[in-house]
Amino acid sequence: MRIAVVGSGYVGLVAGACFADLGHEVVLVDNDQDKLAALRNGQVPIHEKFLPELLGRHRGKRLTFSDDLKEAARLSSAVFVAVGTPPTEKGDADLSYVESVAREISGGIEDYKVVIEKSTVPVYTSEWVRKIILRNGTEAEAFDVASNPEFLREGTAVTDFLFPDRILIGCDNERAAAVLREIYEPMTSGDYYRRSDAIPGPDRARIPPPIIVTSTKSAELIKHASNAFLAMKISFINAVASVCESVGADVNQVVHGVGSDSRIGPRFLNPGIGYGGSCFPKDVMAFRAVARESGHDFRLLDEVMRINEEQRQRFLRKIHSALWTLRGKQLGVLGLAFKGGTDDIRESPAIFLVQALLQEGSKITAYDPAAMERAREVLGNRVAFAESSYEAARGADALLILTEWEEFANLDLNRLRQELRYPIVIDGRNLYDPEVMSAQGFTYYSVGRAACHPDGVPAALKNGKKV
Ligand code: UGA
């Protein structure tokens, strides 16, 4: 099928490359000429596993790039809208990009097509897109508007797309549903997974993935409710972690016990320094605004956001309680991205903490396997950037772990201890076992677990903490 994907951000670029891998003819539309030129030249603008491979396979063949939306729409049977929906000052989603795309598409509709929302949008958006296309002179029979939200996570976006838990199709008639079913047919029939060149899937992959067909409005709501629920899970466990700290329980043990209930499940119950990224903070706020507009005061979501804010502040207080004053202290920082596996620093709790520590007069040497270039644009030369975790730790008064990159969980602890000025690790992602750290000679602070100190350290140096 000929498909246009509008917007070459994370979702658009990954969806376009994956549709091409499924065998479709895809044109990726963007109005950013520099981005288009870079994509045409073989550059891969985001750090995403398997994306370079897919772009390499299909670029210039089944995947082309254009700035002519009207023409791309004219030539395609399905037009996916994956443009940004950033938050306004009020916290609701700014849908002006979606509206201008709808306006432009209407000029390219000659024969029947389906216009499909891929971005995360509030529940009434499909109705508006429909109205805008009609208002610009397109016949009602010439198009349908559908919603096909994406549940991909940055860092694992390609495999999340190709091996999803479900494919969600929101549309209001069978004609539009048939187009979407056809697009995903290589996945739902299992054909894609039998190909020798298929991208390898994760262990838990559900093959073939089930399709869920709902009304357009339900699909729009499912996306917002899913992200809000996941954010709620994280805030919930972070609040439980705080209780654990007060009463001397171990949050990791609590997560194991709670998450073993199959009705709850263990995923998205990792405590830490709060959620960040371009989705959860924006989507929880936008869903809150949607609820308010529809007359429902969804205050649970306020609390989810409040706990998330508080979690960063608690971590700052923890750094204080470990190090006393911060002015002039040399701190090694591991991780700047909002989570592991990505170079994205949008709404990154790690960046927030680094800025707060700089404000307090600390000196910081940071290392991140992928996000340093982007971090440099925000932090400039106020931070020194290291080439490795050990270099970040060199001569530091303490090491802070702020992003859950796998390589940070596998450090050579002997070497780390030798690099640090004082063997103090303050771990915002619970990557280490406190007993191991203690046996290895570290003072170790983490989230929702008691601080621990090197075996054999005199009580006076234990900062009054229970070991
Ligand atoms: C999220 C959703 O997980 C995707 O399903 C959704 O498609 C996407 O938003 C979107 O709407 O586009 P993403 O923002 O890439 O994906 O990242 P997540 O893996 O969900 O992590 C979000 C934040 O929560 C990160 O800061 C991460 O460190 C934090 N987190 C996650 C925790 O603190 N604890 C956890 O247990 C899980």
Boltz pocket constraint, residues with backbone or C-beta under 6 A from the ligand:
constraints:
  - pocket:
      binder: B
      contacts: [[A, 120], [A, 150], [A, 151], [A, 152], [A, 153], [A, 154], [A, 155], [A, 227], [A, 230], [A, 234], [A, 267], [A, 268], [A, 269], [A, 270], [A, 271], [A, 272], [A, 273], [A, 274], [A, 275], [A, 276], [A, 277], [A, 278], [A, 279], [A, 280], [A, 338], [A, 339], [A, 340]]
      max_distance: 6.0
